[in-house]
Each structure stands twice: as C-alpha cells, then as structure tokens.
Amino acid sequence: MTKSADVSTKRLISLAPDNWVKWVTGIPDIIAGEILNSEFQWISRESDVLIRAKNPQYGNFLVLNELQLRPTPEMPRRMRAYAALAEEKYKLLTYPVLINILKTGDAEIPTSYETNIAGLRAIQDYRVINLWEVDVNIAFEQPLPSLLPFVPILKGGENESIIREALRILRDDEQLNQLETVLAFFATFVLESALVQEIMRWDMAVLRESPWYQEILKQGRQEGTELALQGIEILLEMKFGSTGLELMPIISQINDLERLKSIQQAIKTANSVEDLRQIL
C-alpha cells in the first residue's frame, strides 16, 4: 500500500482549527478564523502555522504555532522574531505557541526571551507545549484529530492498544487516513519496527520518505559532525599544539562525517602538520 508521507503541519491543524486554538491557548471561547500566510520576507524561515482568531475579551488576534521536532537553544530568539514579524505584517497582537514533539535531555525549556542592554529591555513570552507531557486521552476526548498521529509519543500513548485505536480512527475517516504514515513513524519510537509493520499492514520503507524521518537523520548527521570536529580539535592540540589548531578553519568546512573520521585517524599517525596539510 502506498501512502503519502508529506503531511504538513498546516494540514494537521486545519482538521479542527477551533479545537486546536482552544487547546494551545487555553482560551475556551476562542474561534479560529483564516489560516494566514506566515512567510516573512525579512527572514528565510517560515513559521509553521499562523491563525487569525477572536474571542469576546481580546477581539481579533493571531495564534502563532511553531512546531519543533526537538527543543533547540535558538527558539526563544526565533519566537520573539516570529511574533514581532507577524504583528508587523497583520497589525494584530500575537499569541505565540511553541510545540516540542520529541524530548531531548532534562534541561529546562525556556518560555520567554529577554535581553537587557544599557537598561533597554526586550521581552517576549510564549507558551510551551511539550507533547511528551500531554495526556494521550486529550487526542480522543476533545477531540483533537491533529494530535492522533502523535499518539505514540504522548503521555501514556506508548501502549499498543492505544496506538491501534488511533490507527482505527485515522483509517475510518477519509480526511485522516493519510496521517497513518506519521502515526507509524512515531510508533517506531516506542514499539519494535516489526510490530509497527504488523499493526500498519504495509511496507515500512515508506517511512524513509517522511519529512519527519529526514529531519531526524539530518539532526543526527549534524550532531555527529560536531562531535567529530570537537575530537579533531582536541587531537590536533594534544599532538601539535597551537600549530595544529591552524588547520581547524580548513577542517571545519568539511561536512562529510566519514571524511572527518578518516582525518581523526590520520592525525594519530601523522608525523607533522605538513603531512596533514597534504591529506587535506
């Protein structure tokens, strides 16, 4: 069975926008309106989903939804930028929400951005939702079909029977059935691949086409490259001192992890920095 693996965040949220904005903001009488263009000409990054919303107390405003596969240190600054650019473009106040999908370590995740230079402060608060802290029952009870593909990584969602129930709901709805690719992907984080394949009853090779899968591979490669570069820097300094470190500007331009590993081995056997220059 062939399934589309390209399921955008905008598509997920558009399945039930009213329930989504009620959940991410905690405002019970909020009503979702148009999903707006969230591309800003000043920066290359496109915010995930920007929704025009309203309620009796706050009137018209924007709900900015930023989904991250994993928390990153850069997000507080980005949330400040996205919120400001959205307000400038649409002339409406913005409620920014950062949704983290997968947990990385136990470090505290910031919920605001703040700087102070010569007494001038910049402050941006935003709401943080970590999916691993969200009760899985919310996806079924509210209901929030946008969360069904994430059931395996929600709190209490690693149970096989719950994953099967989420799959049943997705397959019974023509609007939702393509989301089983995303559900299968996140199921592999909590179940054996063979069991996931049995549950889904289709070729798991399709996951390799998933943007989620590709993003995780990309992050893994980046982390491996950074570790290799750190190791090379330490080896150069230990063996050749400051002269060896003069090679780092050249080596740091290399993104091929296998080549970096070969350079690490070459440092161990090289007799001089000049030998390494010849290799590079």
C-alpha positions in Angstrom: 0.0 0.0 0.0 1.4 3.4 -0.9 0.8 6.3 1.4 1.7 10.0 1.0 4.4 10.8 3.5 4.3 14.6 3.1 1.8 15.7 5.7 2.2 19.4 6.6 1.6 21.0 9.9 -0.9 23.3 8.3 -2.9 20.3 7.1 -2.9 18.8 10.6 -4.1 21.9 12.3 -6.7 22.6 9.6 -8.5 19.4 10.5 -10.1 21.0 13.6 -8.8 24.6 13.9 -11.3 25.7 16.6 -10.4 22.8 18.9 -6.7 23.3 18.2 -6.6 27.0 19.1 -8.7 26.3 22.2 -6.1 23.7 23.3 -2.9 25.6 22.6 -4.2 28.9 24.1 -6.3 27.6 26.9 -9.0 30.2 25.9 -12.3 28.3 26.0 -14.4 30.7 23.8 -11.9 31.4 21.1 -12.9 30.9 17.5 -10.4 30.1 14.7 -10.6 32.1 11.5 -8.4 32.1 8.4 -5.0 30.3 8.3 -2.7 33.1 7.1 0.4 33.3 5.1 3.2 33.0 7.6 6.2 33.6 5.3 8.1 36.8 6.2 10.3 38.5 3.6 12.9 39.5 6.1 13.9 36.0 7.1 14.2 32.7 5.2 12.5 30.6 7.9 8.7 30.2 7.5 6.7 30.0 10.7 4.6 26.8 10.8 1.0 27.9 11.1 -0.4 31.4 11.8 -4.1 31.6 12.5 -6.4 34.6 12.8 -8.6 34.1 15.9 -11.0 36.1 18.0 -12.9 36.0 21.3 -15.1 38.5 23.1 -12.4 39.5 25.6 -9.4 40.0 23.3 -11.1 40.7 19.9 -9.1 39.7 16.8 -5.6 38.5 17.3 -3.1 35.9 15.9 -2.2 32.5 17.2 1.3 31.6 16.0 2.0 27.9 16.1 5.7 26.8 15.9 6.3 23.0 15.9 9.8 21.8 16.6 10.9 18.2 16.3 13.2 18.7 19.3 13.8 21.7 21.6 16.7 23.9 20.5 18.5 26.8 22.2 17.8 29.1 19.3 14.0 29.0 19.8 13.5 31.9 22.3 15.1 34.4 19.9 13.1 32.9 17.0 9.8 33.1 18.8 10.5 36.8 19.5 11.3 37.4 15.9 8.2 35.4 14.6 5.8 37.1 16.9 7.1 40.6 16.1 7.1 40.0 12.3 3.6 38.6 12.5 2.3 41.6 14.4 4.0 44.0 11.9 2.6 42.2 8.9 -1.0 41.8 10.1 -1.2 44.7 12.6 -2.7 42.3 15.3 -1.4 41.2 18.6 0.1 37.7 18.6 -0.3 34.7 21.0 2.9 32.6 20.2 3.0 28.9 21.0 6.0 26.6 20.7 5.2 22.9 20.5 8.1 20.5 21.1 7.5 17.0 19.7 10.4 14.9 21.0 12.2 15.2 24.3 16.0 15.9 24.4 17.5 15.6 27.8 16.2 17.0 31.0 17.2 20.7 30.6 14.6 23.3 31.4 12.9 24.6 28.3 12.6 28.5 28.3 9.2 30.1 28.0 10.4 33.6 27.3 13.1 35.6 25.6 14.6 38.5 27.5 17.6 40.8 26.9 18.8 44.0 28.5 21.3 46.3 27.0 22.1 49.6 28.8 18.7 49.4 30.5 16.7 48.8 27.4 14.8 45.5 27.6 13.3 43.2 25.0 10.9 40.7 26.4 8.8 38.0 24.6 6.7 35.5 26.5 5.4 32.4 24.7 3.6 29.3 25.7 5.5 26.0 25.5 3.7 22.7 25.0 5.8 19.5 25.2 4.0 16.7 23.6 5.6 14.1 25.9 3.8 15.8 28.8 0.4 15.9 27.1 -2.1 13.2 28.3 -2.9 10.9 25.4 -6.6 11.0 26.2 -6.9 14.6 25.1 -6.5 13.4 21.5 -9.5 11.2 21.8 -11.8 13.2 24.1 -11.7 16.8 23.0 -11.4 15.6 20.2 -8.1 16.7 18.6 -7.6 14.8 15.4 -4.4 16.9 14.8 -2.8 15.0 17.8 -3.8 11.5 16.7 -0.6 11.0 14.6 1.4 11.9 17.7 -0.4 9.4 20.0 2.7 7.1 20.5 4.8 9.9 22.0 2.1 11.5 24.1 2.0 10.7 27.8 0.5 7.2 28.2 0.4 6.7 24.4 3.1 4.0 24.1 0.5 1.3 24.7 -0.1 -1.0 21.6 -3.9 -1.0 22.1 -4.0 2.8 22.2 -1.9 3.1 19.0 -4.3 0.6 17.3 -7.3 2.7 18.4 -5.6 5.9 16.9 -5.0 4.0 13.7 -8.6 2.8 13.5 -9.9 6.4 13.8 -7.5 7.6 11.2 -8.4 4.9 8.7 -12.1 5.3 9.2 -12.0 9.0 8.2 -11.2 10.0 4.6 -9.7 13.2 5.8 -7.4 11.5 8.2 -6.3 8.2 6.6 -3.2 9.7 5.1 -1.9 10.6 8.6 -1.2 6.9 9.4 2.2 7.4 7.9 3.0 10.0 10.6 1.5 7.7 13.3 3.7 4.8 12.1 6.8 7.0 12.2 6.3 8.0 15.8 5.2 4.5 16.8 8.7 3.3 15.9 10.0 5.3 18.9 8.0 3.1 21.4 7.4 -0.2 19.6 9.6 -2.6 17.7 9.6 -1.9 13.9 8.3 -5.4 13.2 5.3 -4.8 15.5 4.6 -1.5 13.9 4.7 -3.1 10.5 2.3 -5.7 11.7 -0.1 -3.1 13.1 0.0 -0.9 10.0 0.0 -3.8 7.5 2.1 -2.0 4.9 5.7 -1.6 3.8 7.7 0.3 6.5 10.1 1.5 3.8 7.7 4.4 3.1 8.8 6.0 6.3 12.2 6.8 4.8 10.3 9.3 2.6 8.7 11.0 5.6 9.9 14.6 6.3 10.0 13.7 10.0 12.4 10.8 9.3 14.6 13.0 7.1 14.7 15.7 9.8 15.9 13.3 12.4 18.5 11.9 10.0 19.7 15.5 9.4 19.9 16.3 13.1 21.8 13.0 13.7 24.3 13.9 11.0 24.8 17.4 12.3 25.4 16.2 15.9 27.8 13.5 14.6 29.8 16.1 12.6 30.0 18.5 15.6 31.3 15.7 17.8 33.9 14.7 15.2 35.1 18.3 14.8 35.5 18.6 18.6 37.5 15.4 18.7 39.8 16.5 15.8 40.4 19.9 17.6 41.4 18.1 20.8 43.7 15.7 18.9 45.4 18.5 17.0 46.1 20.5 20.1 47.4 17.5 22.0 49.8 16.3 19.3 50.9 19.5 17.6 49.9 22.3 19.9 48.8 25.7 18.5 50.3 25.0 15.1 48.0 22.0 14.7 45.0 24.2 15.5 45.8 26.4 12.5 44.2 23.6 10.4 40.8 23.9 12.0 39.5 26.6 9.7 40.0 24.3 6.8 38.8 21.1 8.6 35.6 22.9 9.9 34.4 23.4 6.4 34.1 19.6 5.9 30.6 18.3 6.4 31.2 14.6 5.4 31.3 12.6 8.6 33.2 9.7 7.1 35.9 12.1 5.9 36.2 13.7 9.3 36.6 10.2 10.8 39.4 9.5 8.4 41.1 12.8 9.4 40.9 11.7 13.0 42.8 8.5 12.2 45.3 10.4 10.0 46.1 12.8 12.9 47.1 9.8 15.1 49.7 8.6 12.5 50.9 11.9 11.1 54.4 13.0 11.9 53.9 16.7 11.2 51.3 19.3 10.5 52.6 19.4 6.9 51.7 15.8 6.5 48.1 16.6 7.4 48.1 19.6 5.0 48.9 17.2 2.2 45.9 15.0 3.2 43.5 17.9 3.3 
